[in-house]
Amino acid sequence: DPHDLVRTPEGQMTGNCISVISRFRFRASGNGYQPDMILYNGVRFTVKALKRWDRYGAGFLLAVAESEHAADPAP
């Protein structure tokens, strides 16, 4: 889970992730192409995982995207 606590000798942190539910066909990393990027509130996120999300109907996906930066700008 990208929201898990990561502990290192330098300190601890959690990942900054968002979840997006959409019919748009996002891509995670794969053979021959790069993962999609999502720009949200001025922060770029990389799609890390995709899951079918049929709770809203056929064709919906849950995309989990992680921030590219260790510290994001303040709102």
N, C-alpha and C positions, 0 to 999 in steps of 0.2 A: 504494500500500500504506500503510495507516495506521501501520505500524510504521517507516516511513522516518524517517531523521534529518532534522530541520528546523533549518536554520541561519539565524539572524537577527543583526543587529548587537548585540542584547542578550545573545545566548547561543545555545545549541543544546539541543534536546530531542527526544524521541521521543514519539509518541502512546501513551497507555495504552489498549490494546484487548484485547478478549476474543473468542474464537470459540466459538460454541455450535452443536452439532449436535443437531437435534431434529425431531420430527414436528409440533411446534406451528407453526402458520402465522404466523410473525412478519411484521411489515410494516415496510418502509423508508419513507422519505418518498414521497409521491405526491399525486395530485390529490384534494383534499377530505379528507385525513386526515394526522395527524401520525405519525411513526415510533414504534414501540414502544420502551419503556424497560425495561431489565433491571437489577434490583438485585442486586448480587453483592458479598458481604463488606462491606456498608454503603456501597458506591459505586454511583452511578447511571450506567448506560451507555446510549447512544442507538444503535439499530440503524442502521448506515450502508449495509450491502450484504447481499444475499441471493444464494445460489447453490444450485442443485440439488445434492444430495449422495447420489447413488444407491448409493454404496459399501456402505451399511448396509441397503439395500432401498428399495423404492419409497416415495415420500412424505417422505423426509428432506431437510432444508434445512440449509445452513451459514449462520449469521447472524454477521456481523462487527459488533461494537458498540464504540463509542469512548466513553471517559470524558468526562463533562461538565466536569471540573475540570482545570486545568493541573497541580495537585499534589493527590494523593489522601492521605487520612489514613493515618498509619502503622498497621500491624496491631496 
